Amino acid sequence: MSLIEAQAAGLPVVSTRVGGAASVVRPDTGRLVERDDHDGLTAAVRELLGDAERARQMGQAAAEHARARFDLAHLIDEIDGVYRDLLRRRGMPHAASVRSRSCHHPSRRRNTSSVSSSHSSWP
């Protein structure tokens, strides 16, 4: 998640190629190096520190990528697709989508513009 957050903040990222990093970081948004490649990690960081204009361009591309790929509506659509696929596999192809039932139905919308003070003690 921190790679996505960094990109959303307009920062280029340098990461090792572990977990889902390769699905988040593109060549125009940051640098990926192999696990335990200390020299490669050093070189990637130095590349960005040594070229402020390139780092700025990568940060801008990272922010655009994060908005396009990881915004809430997109993630909801992806999750909806997963559930629809699972329902189809179980023989229920006409089940309503998650999105249409929970996010866009007027009775399900929540006012998130203010939070009650009773929630301030949540852990």
N, C-alpha and C positions, 0 to 999 in steps of 0.2 A: 504494500500500500504506500510506503514512503516514496517509492519511485514515481508513482502517479501523482502524489501530493507535490513533490518537487517539480514535476513537469507542469502541473496546474499553476504553480507559482511562477512559471516562466524561467525555470532553471534547467540548464543542460545537466544530464546525469552521467555519472561514471559508476559502473557496477560490474560485479562478476556475473558470469552467465550461469546463474543458479535459479532454481524455482521457476517462476514465470517471468523473469526479467527479460528474456528474449521476446516475449509477446508484448512487452510494454515499451522497451527502448528500441528506437529505430536509429539507423546511422545518422540521420539528420537531427536527432533529438538528444543524442548522447553517445557514450562509448561503452561497449561491453568487452570484457576480457575474460579469459578462462579462469576457472577456480585455481587458486594458488599461483597465479601468474603475477608475482609481485612486481617484476620489471614492467610488464604490460600495464598494470594498474598505475604505476608511477608515471609511465609515459603518457597515458591517457589524461591523467590529472595535469601534468605539465603542459600538454597540448592545449588544454582549455585555459589554463592560467596564463600561458604565453601568447594567446591570441584572443584578446578581449572582444574584437568584432565577431570572430567566429563563435565564441561562447554566447554572445548576444543573439546572433542568428539562430543558433541551436536552441537557446532558451525560448525564443519566439516560436519556433517550430514546435517545441515541446508543449508550450501552452496551447497552441492550436490543436495539436494531436490529442492532448488530454481532454480538451473541451469536446472534440468530435468523437472520440472513442470511449470516454469514460464518464460522460454526463449522466445524470440520473435517468433521463428518459431512455437513453440507449441501453443502460444496464437493465432497466425494467423490461425493455423489449427482449433482451437476450434471455433473461430469466423466464419470461413468458414463453419464449420459444422452447426452452428446455422443458417446461411443464407441459406445453402442448404436445411435444414429441413423446414424453412419457405417457400422457393420456392416450395418444394414438396407439402406442405400443400395447396398452392395456385394453384396447378396443373401445375407447370413448372419444372418438374424433370430434364430436360436436360440443364438447365441454367449453364453457365460456373461458375466455382468456383471463389470466390473473390481472392484467392491466385494466381491462374493461370493467372488472368487478370491484377492484379495490382502489384504483387511483383516480379514475375519472367519474365515478358515480358521485353525484352531488351530495348524497347523504353520507358518504365516506370521507369527504374532504375535511381536513382538520385545519383550524386556524393556527398557523405556526408563527404568526407575526409577533406574538407575545407569549411568554411562558409564565405560568403561575408561580408565585413564590414558594408554593408548597413543593415544587419539584426541585428546588435548589439544594435539597439535602440528599438527592439521589447519589448513590455511590459511583 
